[in-house]
Amino acid sequence: ACDDGDPCTVQDPCVDGGCAGAEPLDCGDGDPCTEDGCDPLTGCTHTSFTGPCDDGDLCTDNDQCTNGICTGNAVACVDGIACTDDVCDPMVGCAYIPQESMCDDGDACTGDICDVNKGCVYSPLENGAPCDDGSACTEMDSCVAGACMGTDILCTSDNPCLDPICDFMTGCTTFPNVNPCDDLDPCTTNDHCSGGVCTGTDDPWCGQGGCGDGL
């Protein structure tokens, strides 16, 4: 190793009795708005300029150096497909991200997808494919000839004063009726349903030689 006195070379070796720089000094400063060079007397030089440059951002174009700063115009990422999110990544440029939720046609028996080239594409599901008909009053829903169908849920009630019904939003529930009933109290008469409870009129003779219901 030796020193050839040239600041623009590094790792100078001795060759045939003389010192000669074999590898140039890397003077790159990473600034796109400078021209990098080397002066054998002073070493690296960095000269600012005005003109085209590259800011390293794929989301800009027509980059120009102005006052020592490289800037460009924002790239418009528009693919014309309604079901994609149009974004830009500085490292990869424009990107178009499919959003399946934007293709919901409200039909439980179609497959809704977003094709980045075609937009929303709907394809019918095969018979027997599970689906949801949106009703809480059915179960085991499946697609049949393109329609979502389920088996009706049987709602029951152990209370004779509450009729079982099904609400398609919430499922099985009960509704009070006014039917005749039996409160199982032998000392009441005219038993009937009221507010979901079986009640009757007290028999004043019950227990005093009189008889209860039906007697």
Secondary structure, DSSP 4 states (H G I P E B T S, - for coil): ----S-TTEES--EETTEE---EE-----S-TTEEEEEETTTEEEEEE--EE---S-TTEEEEEEETTEEEEEEP------TTEEEEEETTTEEEEEE-GGGG--S-TTEEEEEETTTEEEEEEPPTT-B---S-TTEEEEEEETTEEEEEEP----S-TTEEEEEETTTEEEEEE---B---S-TTEEEEEEETTEEEEEE-TTBTTTB--TT-
